Amino acid sequence: MTEFFAALFSNQCLMAAAVAWTLAQIIKLPLEYVLHHEWNWHLLISAGGMPSSHSAMVTGVTTAIGLTQGFNSPIFAMAAVLAMVVIYDATGVRRHAGDHARVLNLMIDELLTGHPLAEKELKEVLGHTPREVLAGIALGIIVAILVVNFL
């Protein structure tokens, strides 16, 4: 069992993904505090916000794979395609689902004020703005370079 964890934690690609995701989630806290003057601890485990942790994670693993296996390797190509799908989803499908949730919440508030259904709001922050995704991509690349060179 010890060998398993040793191998797991020595996997630079996996560590780059995990560190990039963790840092992105942690960075959301002080940014939210600066904007709204309150600590929102739920951000540590929720999707959405600045920077995109999904973009940071897939970019981190993709960059680490490129650095360790070569940018012309088939595994890098697969990781790059997967990263594109995740980033597209973060800015496209999930963003539109968040917009729809916002409209539905407004409709529920207007039509059913005081009704129990009005208390069950849909989550509106599902997707990311292009700026949030670009910040996640930059964070992922930086973390991967640091992990591969210093871990």
C-alpha positions as CSV (number, residue, x, y, z in Angstrom):
1,M,0.0,0.0,0.0
2,T,2.9,2.4,0.8
3,E,4.3,1.7,-2.7
4,F,1.0,2.7,-4.2
5,F,0.9,6.1,-2.5
6,A,4.6,6.6,-3.2
7,A,3.9,6.0,-6.9
8,L,0.8,8.2,-6.8
9,F,2.5,11.2,-5.2
10,S,5.6,10.9,-7.5
11,N,3.4,11.1,-10.6
12,Q,4.3,14.6,-11.8
13,C,1.4,14.8,-14.2
14,L,-1.2,13.8,-11.6
15,M,0.4,16.2,-9.0
16,A,0.4,19.1,-11.5
17,A,-3.4,18.5,-12.0
18,A,-4.1,18.2,-8.3
19,V,-2.0,21.3,-7.3
20,A,-3.5,23.4,-10.1
21,W,-7.0,22.5,-9.1
22,T,-6.3,23.1,-5.4
23,L,-4.6,26.4,-5.9
24,A,-7.5,27.6,-8.2
25,Q,-10.1,26.7,-5.6
26,I,-8.1,28.4,-2.8
27,I,-7.5,31.6,-4.9
28,K,-11.2,32.0,-5.3
29,L,-11.6,32.8,-1.5
30,P,-9.6,36.0,-1.3
31,L,-10.8,37.2,-4.7
32,E,-14.4,36.7,-3.5
33,Y,-13.6,38.5,-0.3
34,V,-12.1,41.5,-2.2
35,L,-15.2,41.8,-4.4
36,H,-18.0,41.1,-1.8
37,H,-16.3,41.7,1.6
38,E,-17.3,38.3,3.0
39,W,-15.7,34.9,3.2
40,N,-17.6,32.3,1.2
41,W,-16.0,29.0,2.2
42,H,-18.4,27.1,-0.1
43,L,-16.2,28.2,-3.0
44,L,-13.6,25.6,-1.9
45,I,-15.8,22.8,-3.2
46,S,-18.0,24.5,-5.8
47,A,-17.8,25.0,-9.5
48,G,-17.6,28.4,-11.2
49,G,-15.7,31.5,-10.3
50,M,-12.3,33.0,-10.8
51,P,-10.1,31.2,-11.8
52,S,-11.5,28.2,-13.5
53,S,-10.3,25.2,-11.5
54,H,-11.4,22.8,-14.3
55,S,-9.3,24.7,-16.8
56,A,-6.4,24.9,-14.4
57,M,-6.5,21.1,-13.8
58,V,-6.8,19.9,-17.4
59,T,-4.2,22.4,-18.5
60,G,-1.9,21.4,-15.7
61,V,-2.0,17.7,-16.5
62,T,-1.8,18.4,-20.3
63,T,1.3,20.6,-19.9
64,A,2.9,18.2,-17.5
65,I,2.3,15.3,-20.0
66,G,3.9,17.4,-22.8
67,L,6.9,18.3,-20.6
68,T,7.5,14.7,-19.4
69,Q,6.4,12.6,-22.4
70,G,6.9,15.0,-25.3
71,F,4.6,17.4,-27.0
72,N,4.5,15.1,-30.0
73,S,3.4,12.0,-28.1
74,P,0.0,10.4,-28.6
75,I,-0.8,10.7,-24.9
76,F,-0.2,14.5,-25.1
77,A,-2.5,14.7,-28.1
78,M,-5.2,12.8,-26.1
79,A,-4.8,15.1,-23.1
80,A,-4.9,18.2,-25.3
81,V,-8.2,17.1,-26.9
82,L,-9.7,16.3,-23.5
83,A,-8.6,19.7,-22.2
84,M,-10.2,21.4,-25.2
85,V,-13.5,19.5,-24.5
86,V,-13.4,20.4,-20.8
87,I,-12.6,24.1,-21.5
88,Y,-15.3,24.3,-24.1
89,D,-17.8,22.8,-21.8
90,A,-16.8,25.2,-19.0
91,T,-17.3,28.3,-21.2
92,G,-20.1,27.0,-23.3
93,V,-22.6,24.4,-22.1
94,R,-22.2,25.0,-18.4
95,R,-22.2,28.8,-18.9
96,H,-25.5,28.6,-20.8
97,A,-27.0,26.3,-18.1
98,G,-26.1,29.0,-15.5
99,D,-27.8,31.6,-17.6
100,H,-30.9,29.5,-17.9
101,A,-30.9,28.9,-14.2
102,R,-30.8,32.6,-13.6
103,V,-33.8,33.2,-15.8
104,L,-35.8,30.3,-14.2
105,N,-35.0,31.7,-10.8
106,L,-36.4,35.1,-11.8
107,M,-39.5,33.4,-13.1
108,I,-40.0,31.4,-9.9
109,D,-39.5,34.6,-7.8
110,E,-42.1,36.5,-9.8
111,L,-44.7,33.7,-10.1
112,L,-44.4,31.9,-6.8
113,T,-43.3,34.4,-4.2
114,G,-43.7,32.8,-0.8
115,H,-44.4,29.4,-2.3
116,P,-42.1,26.5,-1.2
117,L,-40.9,26.1,-4.7
118,A,-39.4,29.6,-4.6
119,E,-37.0,28.5,-2.0
120,K,-35.4,25.8,-4.2
121,E,-33.3,28.0,-6.4
122,L,-31.2,26.6,-9.2
123,K,-27.4,27.1,-9.1
124,E,-26.6,29.9,-11.4
125,V,-22.8,29.9,-11.3
126,L,-22.1,26.8,-13.4
127,G,-19.8,28.0,-16.2
128,H,-17.0,30.4,-16.6
129,T,-16.3,33.6,-18.4
130,P,-13.4,33.6,-20.9
131,R,-11.3,35.6,-18.4
132,E,-11.9,33.0,-15.7
133,V,-10.9,30.2,-18.2
134,L,-7.8,32.1,-19.3
135,A,-6.7,32.6,-15.7
136,G,-7.2,28.9,-15.1
137,I,-5.2,28.0,-18.2
138,A,-2.3,30.3,-17.1
139,L,-2.4,28.9,-13.6
140,G,-2.3,25.3,-15.0
141,I,0.7,25.9,-17.2
142,I,2.7,27.7,-14.5
143,V,1.9,24.9,-11.9
144,A,2.9,22.2,-14.4
145,I,6.2,23.8,-15.2
146,L,7.0,24.2,-11.5
147,V,5.9,20.7,-10.6
148,V,7.8,19.0,-13.4
149,N,11.0,21.1,-12.7
150,F,11.0,21.0,-8.9
151,L,9.1,17.8,-7.8
